[in-house]
Amino acid sequence: MTTAPDRDRVAFVTGGSSGMGYATAQALLAQRARVAIIARPGDRLQQARRELESHGEVVAIGADLSQVAKIDSALQQAHRALGAIDIVFTNAGTGEFSAVEEITETDFDAVVALNFKGVFFTIQRALPLMNDGGSIILNASWTMHRAMDTGAVYAASKAAVHSLARSFASSLAPRRIRVNSISPGFINTGQFNEQTAGEQKTRRYKRQVPLERFGEAEEIAEVVAFLASPQASYNTGQDILIDGGLVNSFRAG
Ligand SMILES: NC(=O)c1ccc[n+]([C@@H]2O[C@H](COP(=O)([O-])OP(=O)(O)OC[C@H]3O[C@@H](n4cnc5c(N)ncnc54)[C@H](OP(=O)(O)O)[C@@H]3O)[C@@H](O)[C@H]2O)c1
């Protein structure tokens, strides 16, 4: 059994300009991978590239991943810069949390375009550029396991993400490409964190979590790096919860 990669691997990390994508880029660079980070063009992406460059070889590619032509172009740029891809982390995602009566067609389309369509086409278009034996990890969410009153569209998009992981795990097995999803719980990132949630809500949320705290992006990155590594050689088609116990508990006290 292989326990260490026999060469530096190439990773394509979407949403790599902040949060879990940024932390994962850092973790993969620490394992000597060469990494492309993708996010919408702008200062945040360039700042992330500058910071990550001190850890290893990184390229930053600006693209709106809800558009298939931009996905294609980002993958081609990464392939030209770094060579054939070994690891894909589809992580860029957006949330719209409102009561069902308030969700508009625009909200619905924005969530589905990035979280579902964007993920499907990122993987579809990456396949011809990937080495056999690679690993694909999709960022889903705890909300696909446990209902949230204001998260109907978001949760459905994440259930679709995990469904894609299972389907691709099956169809890509002949190429020895493993495909898994992860389901983070409450994680402190730009998209959601203790400051923006406010004191009251944060206290309420923490009470739902047996470990009684939010997770950090680095704790997600460690699991993604594991799934990307040869150490996870028998993991495929699965979803891994990283949630401090949130989904599988009921706290009566
Ligand atoms: N935080 C949580 O508690 C939590 C829990 C479960 C699951 N998740 C999921 O985790 C994933 C990562 O989110 P995060 O929490 O780490 O939040 P984050 O820090 O806001 O990161 C989101 C990343 O996606 C990029 N992005 C957003 N829209 C994009 C687009 N249209 N095209 C390309 N890139 C885009 C952002 O960059 P730009 O804005 O610069 O483009 C950023 O790099 C998401 O899929 C989210 O749904 C989060």
The ligand as an SDF file (V2000), in Angstrom:
LIG
                    3D

 48 52  0  0  0  0  0  0  0  0999 V2000
  -19.0700   28.4060    7.3060 N   0  0  0  0  0  0  0  0  0  0  0  0
  -19.8920   27.4350    7.6130 C   0  0  0  0  0  0  0  0  0  0  0  0
  -20.3740   27.3340    8.7530 O   0  0  0  0  0  0  0  0  0  0  0  0
  -20.2330   26.3750    6.5830 C   0  0  0  0  0  0  0  0  0  0  0  0
  -20.8740   25.1980    7.0310 C   0  0  0  0  0  0  0  0  0  0  0  0
  -21.1280   24.1950    6.1200 C   0  0  0  0  0  0  0  0  0  0  0  0
  -20.7490   24.3250    4.8030 C   0  0  0  0  0  0  0  0  0  0  0  0
  -20.1350   25.4840    4.3770 N   0  0  0  0  0  0  0  0  0  0  0  0
  -19.7020   25.5400    2.9700 C   0  0  0  0  0  0  0  0  0  0  0  0
  -18.2980   25.7020    2.9540 O   0  0  0  0  0  0  0  0  0  0  0  0
  -17.8890   26.2520    1.7060 C   0  0  0  0  0  0  0  0  0  0  0  0
  -16.8180   27.3010    1.9380 C   0  0  0  0  0  0  0  0  0  0  0  0
  -17.3680   28.4250    2.5860 O   0  0  0  0  0  0  0  0  0  0  0  0
  -16.6590   29.1960    3.7830 P   0  0  0  0  0  0  0  0  0  0  0  0
  -17.5090   29.0120    4.9610 O   0  0  0  0  0  0  0  0  0  0  0  0
  -15.2290   28.8300    3.8420 O   0  0  0  0  0  0  0  0  0  0  0  0
  -16.8990   30.7100    3.3420 O   0  0  0  0  0  0  0  0  0  0  0  0
  -15.9860   31.8660    2.7120 P   0  0  0  0  0  0  0  0  0  0  0  0
  -14.8330   32.1320    3.6060 O   0  0  0  0  0  0  0  0  0  0  0  0
  -16.9180   32.9730    2.4030 O   0  0  0  0  0  0  0  0  0  0  0  0
  -15.4410   31.2220    1.3550 O   0  0  0  0  0  0  0  0  0  0  0  0
  -16.2010   31.1270    0.1920 C   0  0  0  0  0  0  0  0  0  0  0  0
  -15.2510   31.1020   -0.9820 C   0  0  0  0  0  0  0  0  0  0  0  0
  -15.9860   30.9280   -2.2100 O   0  0  0  0  0  0  0  0  0  0  0  0
  -15.6230   31.9590   -3.1120 C   0  0  0  0  0  0  0  0  0  0  0  0
  -16.7450   32.2620   -3.9950 N   0  0  0  0  0  0  0  0  0  0  0  0
  -17.9670   32.7240   -3.6490 C   0  0  0  0  0  0  0  0  0  0  0  0
  -18.7390   32.8860   -4.7380 N   0  0  0  0  0  0  0  0  0  0  0  0
  -17.9710   32.5040   -5.8040 C   0  0  0  0  0  0  0  0  0  0  0  0
  -18.2010   32.4440   -7.1990 C   0  0  0  0  0  0  0  0  0  0  0  0
  -19.3850   32.7860   -7.7480 N   0  0  0  0  0  0  0  0  0  0  0  0
  -17.1910   32.0340   -8.0080 N   0  0  0  0  0  0  0  0  0  0  0  0
  -15.9890   31.6890   -7.4720 C   0  0  0  0  0  0  0  0  0  0  0  0
  -15.7170   31.7070   -6.1620 N   0  0  0  0  0  0  0  0  0  0  0  0
  -16.7070   32.1230   -5.3300 C   0  0  0  0  0  0  0  0  0  0  0  0
  -15.2350   33.1320   -2.2130 C   0  0  0  0  0  0  0  0  0  0  0  0
  -14.3860   34.0390   -2.8710 O   0  0  0  0  0  0  0  0  0  0  0  0
  -14.8690   35.4480   -3.4890 P   0  0  0  0  0  0  0  0  0  0  0  0
  -16.0320   35.9280   -2.6850 O   0  0  0  0  0  0  0  0  0  0  0  0
  -13.6320   36.2920   -3.3450 O   0  0  0  0  0  0  0  0  0  0  0  0
  -15.2090   35.1150   -4.9100 O   0  0  0  0  0  0  0  0  0  0  0  0
  -14.4710   32.4000   -1.1230 C   0  0  0  0  0  0  0  0  0  0  0  0
  -13.1530   32.1100   -1.5410 O   0  0  0  0  0  0  0  0  0  0  0  0
  -19.1680   26.7420    1.0290 C   0  0  0  0  0  0  0  0  0  0  0  0
  -19.5390   25.8200    0.0140 O   0  0  0  0  0  0  0  0  0  0  0  0
  -20.1890   26.7220    2.1610 C   0  0  0  0  0  0  0  0  0  0  0  0
  -21.4910   26.5320    1.6930 O   0  0  0  0  0  0  0  0  0  0  0  0
  -19.8820   26.5190    5.2440 C   0  0  0  0  0  0  0  0  0  0  0  0
  1  2  1  0
  2  3  2  0
  2  4  1  0
  4  5  1  0
  4 48  2  0
  5  6  2  0
  6  7  1  0
  7  8  2  0
  8  9  1  0
  8 48  1  0
  9 10  1  0
  9 46  1  0
 10 11  1  0
 11 12  1  0
 11 44  1  0
 12 13  1  0
 13 14  1  0
 14 15  2  0
 14 16  1  0
 14 17  1  0
 17 18  1  0
 18 19  2  0
 18 20  1  0
 18 21  1  0
 21 22  1  0
 22 23  1  0
 23 24  1  0
 23 42  1  0
 24 25  1  0
 25 26  1  0
 25 36  1  0
 26 27  1  0
 26 35  1  0
 27 28  2  0
 28 29  1  0
 29 30  1  0
 29 35  2  0
 30 31  1  0
 30 32  2  0
 32 33  1  0
 33 34  2  0
 34 35  1  0
 36 37  1  0
 36 42  1  0
 37 38  1  0
 38 39  2  0
 38 40  1  0
 38 41  1  0
 42 43  1  0
 44 45  1  0
 44 46  1  0
 46 47  1  0
M  CHG  2   8   1  16  -1
M  END
$$$$
